Amino acid sequence: MLTAGNILQLIREGTCRTRKELIEYTGLSRSTITDRVDRLIEAGYIHESGVASSGGGRPPSVLDIDSANRLVMVADLGAAHARVALTDLAARTLGEESVEMRIDLGPDLVLNWVVEGFQRLLDRAGRSADDVCGIGIDLPGSVDHKTGRVLRSFLMPGWDDHPIREVVRDSFDVPILVENDAKAMALGEWWWHWRDCPSLLLIKVSTGIGAGIVLDGRIYRGVEEAAGNIGHVRLRETDDRVCTCGSRGCVASMASGHALAADLGQASSRDVVRLVQAGDPTAIALTQEAGRTLGVVLATAVSLLNPGVLVLAGDMADTGEHYLTGIREIVYRRSLPYTTRNLDIVTTGLGDRAGIVGTAVMVMEHVLSPEEVDLALNHG
Ligand SMILES: [Zn+2]
């Protein structure tokens, strides 16, 4: 039996736009459809608007998602920045705030800023916590999606197994999802620019290197939530550079923003970007070489997945075409032509907002899923 949650799904997908279409499509009785639709309208999930074209008689009203009613709050945490945003249920931003803050300050300080930031955004928008239907947080580490806890991260000492969801829920009692940043960014890019593309691979190169994979509109996480952990593929085990993970020869120890900064005598990947943008020839040459080094790993990934688009995100996306050029050169040269025939290799379209958008989309998909909608309706 199709529930109200299933009916909402049909409306969201655009499969059915009116009560009549719902009756015809589902085969359910008029009274059952009326009951389901009325409950969804009462709870503010959908509204009736406009008029559908019809062949005469009273024109039927169109059922549509009410995306302004409910709010989503998102925190995007990077190695050296933190950002909070308030969005509606179409992932449109209603307010945003960001600061330079190092994540290795630890969870107490960072999460305290996040919770206070959420409250400030609500106050500024004149909305209350009762309007919030879900919260998402993305951060630069491997996350157990079921518990919302950090499994391992070399950039976030002190966060391992920290009860992030429980801490935030003390202030906001709504569903809270935690996700790895590259995975969230991949979903954001897919949703914003590439929804016609069945598979997308996003590479984030900032301080470290991570990847996110979207297959058929869903984040692919892997058995141990470790899918996309390509920064620590060991390319040259005899290399003398030691990686943040303690091993030698990881691609991150040669091609990450951290590695480039060390080679150029700079403090951070942002400094590398500044040098490249200023036209420093050594910085440009090393950046392109780093792109080629990562390209070796990406050629394998592209051959395995055959994605429609490979998106470069993170600080290195801001080096103009330089990092991307290195990647393109090697991926096209080392892959079979028909694997890359329809492959776009591009820099991020959303820039530093990819994490915010992807995390908002993830929360939106969760709270509007049939299971969650039915659960919410049955609990009044
Ligand atoms: Zn490593």
Boltz pocket constraint, residues with backbone or C-beta under 6 A from the ligand:
constraints:
  - pocket:
      binder: B
      contacts: [[A, 231], [A, 232], [A, 243], [A, 244], [A, 245], [A, 246], [A, 247], [A, 250], [A, 252], [A, 253]]
      max_distance: 6.0
